[in-house]
Amino acid sequence: MPQGTRHVLTGLLLEHRGGLVLNVEDGGTWRLDVGRSARRLLGERVRVEGMRDGFDLLAVKRIDRA
């Protein structure tokens, strides 16, 4: 299976329907496939690095405060 494209995004980390999403500054929204430890950053502006794994799903490799 081919790998998705790499993305580095900055935005607001929010919870939606039991999962985490990133609302990016240009108005887009990404669903995040990320570990539970990322919940400590809820409501904060974050920088996310990961691989696209579907239409709007990002498999997160790294997440930090922006």
N, CA, C and O atoms as a CHARMM CRD file, in Angstrom:
* protein
*
  264
    1    1 MET  N      0.84800  -1.17700   0.00000 PROA 1      0.00000
    2    1 MET  CA     0.00000   0.00000   0.00000 PROA 1      0.00000
    3    1 MET  C      0.89200   1.23800   0.00000 PROA 1      0.00000
    4    1 MET  O      1.81100   1.32000   0.81500 PROA 1      0.00000
    5    2 PRO  N      0.65200   2.19800  -0.88200 PROA 2      0.00000
    6    2 PRO  CA     1.47900   3.40500  -0.92600 PROA 2      0.00000
    7    2 PRO  C      1.27000   4.26900   0.30500 PROA 2      0.00000
    8    2 PRO  O      0.17900   4.32400   0.87300 PROA 2      0.00000
    9    3 GLN  N      2.34200   4.94100   0.70200 PROA 3      0.00000
   10    3 GLN  CA     2.28400   5.83700   1.84500 PROA 3      0.00000
   11    3 GLN  C      1.66000   7.16300   1.44100 PROA 3      0.00000
   12    3 GLN  O      1.79400   7.59100   0.29500 PROA 3      0.00000
   13    4 GLY  N      0.97400   7.81800   2.38000 PROA 4      0.00000
   14    4 GLY  CA     0.38900   9.12200   2.12800 PROA 4      0.00000
   15    4 GLY  C      1.44000  10.21500   2.14000 PROA 4      0.00000
   16    4 GLY  O      2.62300   9.96200   2.36400 PROA 4      0.00000
   17    5 THR  N      0.98800  11.42700   1.89500 PROA 5      0.00000
   18    5 THR  CA     1.89800  12.56700   1.87000 PROA 5      0.00000
   19    5 THR  C      2.16900  13.07500   3.27800 PROA 5      0.00000
   20    5 THR  O      1.32200  12.96200   4.16400 PROA 5      0.00000
   21    6 ARG  N      3.35000  13.63300   3.47300 PROA 6      0.00000
   22    6 ARG  CA     3.75500  14.18400   4.77600 PROA 6      0.00000
   23    6 ARG  C      3.19100  15.59600   4.90600 PROA 6      0.00000
   24    6 ARG  O      3.21700  16.37600   3.95300 PROA 6      0.00000
   25    7 HSD  N      2.68600  15.91300   6.08500 PROA 7      0.00000
   26    7 HSD  CA     2.13000  17.23700   6.35200 PROA 7      0.00000
   27    7 HSD  C      2.67000  17.77700   7.66800 PROA 7      0.00000
   28    7 HSD  O      2.86400  17.02800   8.62500 PROA 7      0.00000
   29    8 VAL  N      2.90800  19.07600   7.70700 PROA 8      0.00000
   30    8 VAL  CA     3.23600  19.79800   8.93300 PROA 8      0.00000
   31    8 VAL  C      2.21500  20.92600   9.01800 PROA 8      0.00000
   32    8 VAL  O      2.19000  21.82100   8.17200 PROA 8      0.00000
   33    9 LEU  N      1.37000  20.87400  10.05100 PROA 9      0.00000
   34    9 LEU  CA     0.23900  21.80200  10.16800 PROA 9      0.00000
   35    9 LEU  C      0.23400  22.45900  11.53900 PROA 9      0.00000
   36    9 LEU  O      0.70700  21.88900  12.52300 PROA 9      0.00000
   37   10 THR  N     -0.30800  23.66600  11.58400 PROA 10     0.00000
   38   10 THR  CA    -0.47000  24.39200  12.84500 PROA 10     0.00000
   39   10 THR  C     -1.93300  24.78100  12.98300 PROA 10     0.00000
   40   10 THR  O     -2.56000  25.23200  12.02400 PROA 10     0.00000
   41   11 GLY  N     -2.47300  24.60200  14.18900 PROA 11     0.00000
   42   11 GLY  CA    -3.86100  24.96300  14.41800 PROA 11     0.00000
   43   11 GLY  C     -4.26900  24.69300  15.85300 PROA 11     0.00000
   44   11 GLY  O     -3.43300  24.47100  16.72900 PROA 11     0.00000
   45   12 LEU  N     -5.57400  24.71800  16.07300 PROA 12     0.00000
   46   12 LEU  CA    -6.15700  24.54500  17.39800 PROA 12     0.00000
   47   12 LEU  C     -6.58300  23.09200  17.58400 PROA 12     0.00000
   48   12 LEU  O     -7.31800  22.55200  16.75700 PROA 12     0.00000
   49   13 LEU  N     -6.12800  22.45800  18.65900 PROA 13     0.00000
   50   13 LEU  CA    -6.45900  21.06600  18.95200 PROA 13     0.00000
   51   13 LEU  C     -7.76500  21.01400  19.74000 PROA 13     0.00000
   52   13 LEU  O     -7.87500  21.59000  20.82200 PROA 13     0.00000
   53   14 LEU  N     -8.75000  20.31600  19.18100 PROA 14     0.00000
   54   14 LEU  CA   -10.07000  20.21700  19.79800 PROA 14     0.00000
   55   14 LEU  C    -10.53500  18.76700  19.83400 PROA 14     0.00000
   56   14 LEU  O    -10.00200  17.90800  19.13100 PROA 14     0.00000
   57   15 GLU  N    -11.54600  18.51300  20.67100 PROA 15     0.00000
   58   15 GLU  CA   -12.16000  17.19100  20.71800 PROA 15     0.00000
   59   15 GLU  C    -13.44800  17.24200  19.91100 PROA 15     0.00000
   60   15 GLU  O    -14.20100  18.21300  19.98100 PROA 15     0.00000
   61   16 HSD  N    -13.69300  16.17300  19.13800 PROA 16     0.00000
   62   16 HSD  CA   -14.91200  16.09900  18.32800 PROA 16     0.00000
   63   16 HSD  C    -15.33500  14.64400  18.21800 PROA 16     0.00000
   64   16 HSD  O    -14.58400  13.80800  17.71500 PROA 16     0.00000
   65   17 ARG  N    -16.53500  14.34400  18.68600 PROA 17     0.00000
   66   17 ARG  CA   -17.09200  12.98900  18.63100 PROA 17     0.00000
   67   17 ARG  C    -16.15700  11.94700  19.22900 PROA 17     0.00000
   68   17 ARG  O    -15.99200  10.85900  18.67700 PROA 17     0.00000
   69   18 GLY  N    -15.55300  12.28200  20.34800 PROA 18     0.00000
   70   18 GLY  CA   -14.69600  11.34900  21.06100 PROA 18     0.00000
   71   18 GLY  C    -13.27100  11.25300  20.55300 PROA 18     0.00000
   72   18 GLY  O    -12.44700  10.55900  21.14900 PROA 18     0.00000
   73   19 GLY  N    -12.96500  11.94100  19.45700 PROA 19     0.00000
   74   19 GLY  CA   -11.61600  11.92600  18.91500 PROA 19     0.00000
   75   19 GLY  C    -11.03400  13.32900  18.90900 PROA 19     0.00000
   76   19 GLY  O    -11.70000  14.28900  19.29600 PROA 19     0.00000
   77   20 LEU  N     -9.80100  13.44000  18.47100 PROA 20     0.00000
   78   20 LEU  CA    -9.14400  14.74000  18.40200 PROA 20     0.00000
   79   20 LEU  C     -9.10700  15.22900  16.95900 PROA 20     0.00000
   80   20 LEU  O     -8.90900  14.45100  16.02500 PROA 20     0.00000
   81   21 VAL  N     -9.30100  16.52400  16.80300 PROA 21     0.00000
   82   21 VAL  CA    -9.22800  17.15100  15.48700 PROA 21     0.00000
   83   21 VAL  C     -8.35000  18.38500  15.58000 PROA 21     0.00000
   84   21 VAL  O     -8.17200  18.97000  16.64800 PROA 21     0.00000
   85   22 LEU  N     -7.80400  18.76600  14.42800 PROA 22     0.00000
   86   22 LEU  CA    -6.99100  19.96400  14.32600 PROA 22     0.00000
   87   22 LEU  C     -7.71200  20.93300  13.40300 PROA 22     0.00000
   88   22 LEU  O     -7.91000  20.64900  12.22100 PROA 22     0.00000
   89   23 ASN  N     -8.10400  22.08600  13.95300 PROA 23     0.00000
   90   23 ASN  CA    -8.67900  23.15700  13.13600 PROA 23     0.00000
   91   23 ASN  C     -7.52800  24.03800  12.69500 PROA 23     0.00000
   92   23 ASN  O     -6.95200  24.77000  13.50000 PROA 23     0.00000
   93   24 VAL  N     -7.19100  23.96900  11.41100 PROA 24     0.00000
   94   24 VAL  CA    -6.05600  24.72300  10.90300 PROA 24     0.00000
   95   24 VAL  C     -6.46300  26.14300  10.56400 PROA 24     0.00000
   96   24 VAL  O     -7.64100  26.44500  10.37100 PROA 24     0.00000
   97   25 GLU  N     -5.46600  27.00400  10.49500 PROA 25     0.00000
   98   25 GLU  CA    -5.70300  28.43600  10.37400 PROA 25     0.00000
   99   25 GLU  C     -6.40100  28.84000   9.07800 PROA 25     0.00000
  100   25 GLU  O     -7.05400  29.88300   9.03800 PROA 25     0.00000
  101   26 ASP  N     -6.27900  28.03700   8.01000 PROA 26     0.00000
  102   26 ASP  CA    -6.93300  28.40200   6.75300 PROA 26     0.00000
  103   26 ASP  C     -8.39100  27.95400   6.70000 PROA 26     0.00000
  104   26 ASP  O     -9.06400  28.13400   5.68600 PROA 26     0.00000
  105   27 GLY  N     -8.87900  27.36600   7.80200 PROA 27     0.00000
  106   27 GLY  CA   -10.28200  26.97500   7.88100 PROA 27     0.00000
  107   27 GLY  C    -10.53800  25.49400   7.72300 PROA 27     0.00000
  108   27 GLY  O    -11.67600  25.05700   7.89400 PROA 27     0.00000
  109   28 GLY  N     -9.52100  24.69600   7.40100 PROA 28     0.00000
  110   28 GLY  CA    -9.70400  23.26100   7.24500 PROA 28     0.00000
  111   28 GLY  C     -9.68900  22.53800   8.58200 PROA 28     0.00000
  112   28 GLY  O     -9.27500  23.09600   9.59800 PROA 28     0.00000
  113   29 THR  N    -10.14600  21.29200   8.57000 PROA 29     0.00000
  114   29 THR  CA   -10.15200  20.45500   9.76500 PROA 29     0.00000
  115   29 THR  C     -9.61200  19.07900   9.42000 PROA 29     0.00000
  116   29 THR  O    -10.00400  18.48600   8.41600 PROA 29     0.00000
  117   30 TRP  N     -8.71700  18.57500  10.24800 PROA 30     0.00000
  118   30 TRP  CA    -8.14900  17.24100  10.09600 PROA 30     0.00000
  119   30 TRP  C     -8.51000  16.39300  11.30600 PROA 30     0.00000
  120   30 TRP  O     -8.40400  16.85800  12.44000 PROA 30     0.00000
  121   31 ARG  N     -8.93200  15.16100  11.07900 PROA 31     0.00000
  122   31 ARG  CA    -9.06200  14.18800  12.15900 PROA 31     0.00000
  123   31 ARG  C     -7.66800  13.65400  12.43800 PROA 31     0.00000
  124   31 ARG  O     -6.87300  13.47200  11.51600 PROA 31     0.00000
  125   32 LEU  N     -7.36900  13.40200  13.71400 PROA 32     0.00000
  126   32 LEU  CA    -6.02100  12.97700  14.08300 PROA 32     0.00000
  127   32 LEU  C     -6.01900  11.56300  14.64700 PROA 32     0.00000
  128   32 LEU  O     -6.82100  11.22400  15.51700 PROA 32     0.00000
  129   33 ASP  N     -5.10900  10.74900  14.13700 PROA 33     0.00000
  130   33 ASP  CA    -4.83500   9.43400  14.69400 PROA 33     0.00000
  131   33 ASP  C     -3.60100   9.61800  15.57600 PROA 33     0.00000
  132   33 ASP  O     -2.46400   9.59100  15.10500 PROA 33     0.00000
  133   34 VAL  N     -3.86300   9.80800  16.87500 PROA 34     0.00000
  134   34 VAL  CA    -2.80600  10.19800  17.80200 PROA 34     0.00000
  135   34 VAL  C     -3.05100   9.52800  19.15300 PROA 34     0.00000
  136   34 VAL  O     -4.18700   9.19300  19.48800 PROA 34     0.00000
  137   35 GLY  N     -1.99500   9.33800  19.91700 PROA 35     0.00000
  138   35 GLY  CA    -2.10000   8.72200  21.23700 PROA 35     0.00000
  139   35 GLY  C     -2.85300   9.58400  22.24200 PROA 35     0.00000
  140   35 GLY  O     -3.06100  10.77900  22.03400 PROA 35     0.00000
  141   36 ARG  N     -3.25100   8.95000  23.32700 PROA 36     0.00000
  142   36 ARG  CA    -4.03100   9.62500  24.36700 PROA 36     0.00000
  143   36 ARG  C     -3.28700  10.76700  25.04400 PROA 36     0.00000
  144   36 ARG  O     -3.91000  11.69000  25.57000 PROA 36     0.00000
  145   37 SER  N     -1.96500  10.71100  25.03400 PROA 37     0.00000
  146   37 SER  CA    -1.18500  11.74700  25.71600 PROA 37     0.00000
  147   37 SER  C     -1.38900  13.12500  25.08000 PROA 37     0.00000
  148   37 SER  O     -1.12400  14.14200  25.72100 PROA 37     0.00000
  149   38 ALA  N     -1.85300  13.17000  23.84200 PROA 38     0.00000
  150   38 ALA  CA    -2.07600  14.45100  23.16800 PROA 38     0.00000
  151   38 ALA  C     -3.22700  15.23500  23.80500 PROA 38     0.00000
  152   38 ALA  O     -3.33300  16.44400  23.60000 PROA 38     0.00000
  153   39 ARG  N     -4.07800  14.57400  24.56400 PROA 39     0.00000
  154   39 ARG  CA    -5.21600  15.26100  25.19700 PROA 39     0.00000
  155   39 ARG  C     -4.76800  16.35800  26.16300 PROA 39     0.00000
  156   39 ARG  O     -5.53900  17.26900  26.46400 PROA 39     0.00000
  157   40 ARG  N     -3.54800  16.27800  26.64300 PROA 40     0.00000
  158   40 ARG  CA    -3.03500  17.32600  27.53700 PROA 40     0.00000
  159   40 ARG  C     -2.93100  18.66700  26.82500 PROA 40     0.00000
  160   40 ARG  O     -2.82700  19.71000  27.47200 PROA 40     0.00000
  161   41 LEU  N     -2.95800  18.64500  25.49000 PROA 41     0.00000
  162   41 LEU  CA    -2.84100  19.86500  24.69400 PROA 41     0.00000
  163   41 LEU  C     -4.18500  20.38500  24.19100 PROA 41     0.00000
  164   41 LEU  O     -4.22300  21.33500  23.41000 PROA 41     0.00000
  165   42 LEU  N     -5.28800  19.77300  24.62800 PROA 42     0.00000
  166   42 LEU  CA    -6.61900  20.20400  24.18400 PROA 42     0.00000
  167   42 LEU  C     -6.82400  21.70200  24.41100 PROA 42     0.00000
  168   42 LEU  O     -6.48900  22.23500  25.46900 PROA 42     0.00000
  169   43 GLY  N     -7.37300  22.36000  23.41100 PROA 43     0.00000
  170   43 GLY  CA    -7.66600  23.78300  23.50900 PROA 43     0.00000
  171   43 GLY  C     -6.48500  24.68000  23.21300 PROA 43     0.00000
  172   43 GLY  O     -6.60300  25.90400  23.25600 PROA 43     0.00000
  173   44 GLU  N     -5.34200  24.07800  22.91000 PROA 44     0.00000
  174   44 GLU  CA    -4.13100  24.86700  22.65400 PROA 44     0.00000
  175   44 GLU  C     -3.80100  24.89800  21.16400 PROA 44     0.00000
  176   44 GLU  O     -4.26100  24.06600  20.38200 PROA 44     0.00000
  177   45 ARG  N     -2.99400  25.88100  20.80500 PROA 45     0.00000
  178   45 ARG  CA    -2.46800  25.97200  19.44900 PROA 45     0.00000
  179   45 ARG  C     -1.26500  25.03100  19.37100 PROA 45     0.00000
  180   45 ARG  O     -0.33200  25.13500  20.16700 PROA 45     0.00000
  181   46 VAL  N     -1.30000  24.10100  18.39100 PROA 46     0.00000
  182   46 VAL  CA    -0.27500  23.07400  18.29100 PROA 46     0.00000
  183   46 VAL  C      0.28800  22.99300  16.86900 PROA 46     0.00000
  184   46 VAL  O     -0.29900  23.49000  15.90800 PROA 46     0.00000
  185   47 ARG  N      1.44800  22.34400  16.78300 PROA 47     0.00000
  186   47 ARG  CA     2.09000  22.03800  15.50100 PROA 47     0.00000
  187   47 ARG  C      2.10300  20.51800  15.38600 PROA 47     0.00000
  188   47 ARG  O      2.60300  19.82700  16.27400 PROA 47     0.00000
  189   48 VAL  N      1.55100  20.00000  14.29000 PROA 48     0.00000
  190   48 VAL  CA     1.40500  18.56400  14.09800 PROA 48     0.00000
  191   48 VAL  C      2.18900  18.14500  12.85400 PROA 48     0.00000
  192   48 VAL  O      2.10500  18.78600  11.80600 PROA 48     0.00000
  193   49 GLU  N      2.95200  17.05800  12.99000 PROA 49     0.00000
  194   49 GLU  CA     3.64200  16.45100  11.85200 PROA 49     0.00000
  195   49 GLU  C      3.09600  15.04400  11.69300 PROA 49     0.00000
  196   49 GLU  O      2.97400  14.30500  12.66900 PROA 49     0.00000
  197   50 GLY  N      2.76900  14.67200  10.46100 PROA 50     0.00000
  198   50 GLY  CA     2.26400  13.32500  10.24000 PROA 50     0.00000
  199   50 GLY  C      2.05600  13.01400   8.78100 PROA 50     0.00000
  200   50 GLY  O      2.34700  13.82400   7.90100 PROA 50     0.00000
  201   51 MET  N      1.54000  11.81500   8.54300 PROA 51     0.00000
  202   51 MET  CA     1.28700  11.32000   7.19500 PROA 51     0.00000
  203   51 MET  C     -0.21800  11.23800   6.96300 PROA 51     0.00000
  204   51 MET  O     -0.97500  10.77700   7.81700 PROA 51     0.00000
  205   52 ARG  N     -0.62500  11.69700   5.78900 PROA 52     0.00000
  206   52 ARG  CA    -2.03300  11.60800   5.42800 PROA 52     0.00000
  207   52 ARG  C     -2.41200  10.13600   5.29400 PROA 52     0.00000
  208   52 ARG  O     -1.71100   9.35700   4.64800 PROA 52     0.00000
  209   53 ASP  N     -3.53500   9.76800   5.91800 PROA 53     0.00000
  210   53 ASP  CA    -3.95800   8.37100   5.94900 PROA 53     0.00000
  211   53 ASP  C     -5.43700   8.26000   5.61000 PROA 53     0.00000
  212   53 ASP  O     -6.16300   7.47300   6.21800 PROA 53     0.00000
  213   54 GLY  N     -5.87600   9.03600   4.65100 PROA 54     0.00000
  214   54 GLY  CA    -7.28000   9.07000   4.25400 PROA 54     0.00000
  215   54 GLY  C     -7.62900  10.49400   3.86700 PROA 54     0.00000
  216   54 GLY  O     -6.78100  11.38600   3.90700 PROA 54     0.00000
  217   55 PHE  N     -8.88300  10.70100   3.49200 PROA 55     0.00000
  218   55 PHE  CA    -9.29000  12.02500   3.01100 PROA 55     0.00000
  219   55 PHE  C     -8.95400  13.13500   3.99000 PROA 55     0.00000
  220   55 PHE  O     -8.36300  14.14400   3.60700 PROA 55     0.00000
  221   56 ASP  N     -9.32800  12.95600   5.25500 PROA 56     0.00000
  222   56 ASP  CA    -9.11100  14.00500   6.25300 PROA 56     0.00000
  223   56 ASP  C     -8.46600  13.46800   7.53300 PROA 56     0.00000
  224   56 ASP  O     -8.62200  14.05100   8.60600 PROA 56     0.00000
  225   57 LEU  N     -7.75000  12.36500   7.41300 PROA 57     0.00000
  226   57 LEU  CA    -7.13300  11.72000   8.57600 PROA 57     0.00000
  227   57 LEU  C     -5.61700  11.84600   8.49300 PROA 57     0.00000
  228   57 LEU  O     -5.00400  11.55900   7.46500 PROA 57     0.00000
  229   58 LEU  N     -5.03300  12.28100   9.60000 PROA 58     0.00000
  230   58 LEU  CA    -3.59000  12.44000   9.67900 PROA 58     0.00000
  231   58 LEU  C     -3.05000  11.50400  10.75800 PROA 58     0.00000
  232   58 LEU  O     -3.44100  11.60000  11.92200 PROA 58     0.00000
  233   59 ALA  N     -2.14200  10.59000  10.36700 PROA 59     0.00000
  234   59 ALA  CA    -1.46500   9.71000  11.31900 PROA 59     0.00000
  235   59 ALA  C     -0.31200  10.50900  11.92100 PROA 59     0.00000
  236   59 ALA  O      0.70000  10.74000  11.26000 PROA 59     0.00000
  237   60 VAL  N     -0.46500  10.92500  13.15900 PROA 60     0.00000
  238   60 VAL  CA     0.45300  11.87000  13.78700 PROA 60     0.00000
  239   60 VAL  C      1.74000  11.18000  14.22000 PROA 60     0.00000
  240   60 VAL  O      1.72000  10.14600  14.88800 PROA 60     0.00000
  241   61 LYS  N      2.86000  11.77900  13.82200 PROA 61     0.00000
  242   61 LYS  CA     4.18800  11.31800  14.24700 PROA 61     0.00000
  243   61 LYS  C      4.72000  12.18100  15.39100 PROA 61     0.00000
  244   61 LYS  O      5.48200  11.70800  16.23500 PROA 61     0.00000
  245   62 ARG  N      4.30900  13.45400  15.41000 PROA 62     0.00000
  246   62 ARG  CA     4.77000  14.38400  16.44700 PROA 62     0.00000
  247   62 ARG  C      3.73900  15.49500  16.62500 PROA 62     0.00000
  248   62 ARG  O      3.17000  15.99800  15.65600 PROA 62     0.00000
  249   63 ILE  N      3.51000  15.86600  17.89000 PROA 63     0.00000
  250   63 ILE  CA     2.61700  16.98900  18.19500 PROA 63     0.00000
  251   63 ILE  C      3.21200  17.78400  19.35800 PROA 63     0.00000
  252   63 ILE  O      3.57700  17.21500  20.38700 PROA 63     0.00000
  253   64 ASP  N      3.30700  19.09400  19.18500 PROA 64     0.00000
  254   64 ASP  CA     3.88600  19.98500  20.19100 PROA 64     0.00000
  255   64 ASP  C      3.10900  21.28600  20.23600 PROA 64     0.00000
  256   64 ASP  O      2.38600  21.62200  19.29700 PROA 64     0.00000
  257   65 ARG  N      3.26000  22.01600  21.33100 PROA 65     0.00000
  258   65 ARG  CA     2.68800  23.35400  21.39500 PROA 65     0.00000
  259   65 ARG  C      3.33500  24.21300  20.30700 PROA 65     0.00000
  260   65 ARG  O      4.53200  24.10300  20.04300 PROA 65     0.00000
  261   66 ALA  N      2.53300  25.06300  19.68800 PROA 66     0.00000
  262   66 ALA  CA     3.06000  25.92700  18.62500 PROA 66     0.00000
  263   66 ALA  C      3.68700  27.17000  19.21900 PROA 66     0.00000
  264   66 ALA  O      4.18700  28.02100  18.48400 PROA 66     0.00000
